[in-house]
Amino acid sequence: MTEQEYSDEDDLVHRYDNKSSKNFTPAFGDEENIEAISKHIEKHVGKIDVVFHEIVSDLVHLDVHWVKPSKQFPFQTLVTSGMSDKPMSVPAGFDLEEYRYAELCILLPENWILEGLNDQTNKDNITDEKNYWPIRWLKTIARFPHEYNTWLGYGHTIPNGEGAAPFAENTAFGCMILMPSLSLGGRFYTLKINREKTIHFHCLYPLYKEEMDFKLKEGFDALLQKFDLFNVTDIVDIKRPNTCL
């Protein structure tokens, strides 16, 4: 992190130019942590159909758990495990110790093509970025706080580069914001491992660049009002209107 600035709403804006370590650091999954997360997913979302494993991992070992659509949850749910193997570096003096551990999820519509994924290797068979970008961004953001010695939490936004370039050619989304998943319900939000460790599950909501800029200028609550006005949900919809265009 080389520079700090503030948005119009006095939110701190961080720009990350260099990783905390450029050396590859092999990582292996915490089996107890993975098992606890798996049980949590199956208790509150549904049976895990496939786990997409990494063969070689840097800093943390990231797996993605795939729950296919059900009657109760008619969408595809993807949840990470491994981000919470290590604590994030929360800022001192803000009483944020409880939020050092996190995992991510993203909800995709029933017709989103994921069948090309290979659960035996991190080199999956989805060659079309139009289908793969949600998974890529799950992994990118899950590794981000460990790469840059920082933290991520509720309301944080992460753009695709300085200009929030579109994730793929089929969408103009170029940023992610972390919020709770309303569709999965409050019982899914946290998982208490022990007295020192509680995992918080954040959902990725893709944003247009204009929505990111609006949030930085007018504030998070103002963006939520826009979402309410346009009935934006936590299920990815690449055809949804740009609420700030």
C-alpha positions, -999 to +999 in steps of 0.1 A: +000+000+000+017+032-011-009+059-009-040+068+012-068+092+002-104+098+013-136+097-006-161+126-005-178+108+024-145+106+043-141+069+037-105+058+035-094+048+000-065+025-003-044+020-034-023-012-035+006-011-058+029-038-044+022-071-028+035-076+008+056-105-005+066-112-041+079-146-033+057-177-038+047-190-004+033-226-006+001-231+014-018-262+025-054-263+036-064-265+073-084-297+073-103-288+105-112-254+091-124-269+058-145-295+076-162-268+098-169-246+068-183-276+048-206-285+076-217-249+079-225-247+041-245-280+042-264-270+073-275-236+060-274-238+022-275-274+010-254-304-001-220-296-016-220-312-050-184-304-060-153-289-044-129-273-068-095-279-052-063-260-058-033-282-065-007-255-059-016-226-036+002-193-027-002-179+008-035-197+015-050-228+000-083-218-016-111-243-024-145-233-039-175-253-028-204-255-053-240-261-041-263-265-070-298-250-071-325-263-049-362-256-042-353-235-012-324-217-029-331-216-067-296-204-077-260-217-077-240-210-046-202-208-046-184-205-012-147-203-005-127-220+022-091-211+030-093-173+032-099-178+069-069-201+074-050-169+083-062-138+101-064-106+082-045-075+093-073-054+107-064-018+117-055-012+153-077+010+175-111+003+158-122-028+178-122-049+146-105-080+160-137-100+156-136-095+119-101-109+112-115-141+097-136-142+066-148-163+037-167-153+005-196-165-015-212-155-048-247-165-061-252-173-098-285-179-117-295-214-124-286-212-161-250-201-154-227-226-171-203-242-146-203-278-158-170-275-174-152-272-141-129-301-131-129-308-094-096-326-096-074-297-106-072-259-104-068-259-142-105-261-149-121-267-183-140-234-184-120-216-211-146-189-216-140-160-193-177-151-197-185-181-174-154-181-153-150-145-140-172-150-108-149-178-097-118-159-106-129-130-085-138-152-056-102-165-055-087-131-063-105-113-035-101-142-010-063-140-015-061-102-016-059-094+021-031-119+026-012-106-004-013-070+007-013-074+044-047-057+048-083-067+055-117-068+038-152-064+053-187-052+050-191-024+024-156-027+010-152-023-028-125-039-050-122-027-086-108-045-115-077-023-118-076+015-115-103+020-141-126-008-130-123-025-164-152-050-173-146-085-159-154-101-193-168-092-227-204-102-217-207-077-189-199-041-179-194-050-143-159-040-132-160-039-094-171-061-064-186-049-031-188-071+000-222-073+017-243-100+035-262-125+013-299-117+019-310-148+001-290-172+023-302-157+055-287-145+088-277-179+102-252-183+073-234-150+081-211-163+108-194-195+120-179-196+154-149-219+154-137-212+190-134-183+214-107-166+193-121-173+158-154-164+142-156-166+104-177-139+087-192-149+053-194-120+028-213-121-005-198-106-036-221-082-054-208-070-088-209-033-095-207-010-125-179+016-124-205+043-121-219+026-090-185+024-074-178+060-081-212+070-067-205+050-035-172+067-031-188+101-036-221+098-019-215+069+006-225+033+011-260+041+024-268+061-007-258+032-029-281+009-009-309+032-016-302+030-053-302-008-050-336-007-032-350+015-059-339-008-087-346-041-067-310-053-070-305-087-054-275-107-044-280-131-074-257-120-102-276-106-131-254-094-160-285-077-175-295-057-145-297-019-150-269+004-140-284+021-109-261+051-113-259+056-150 
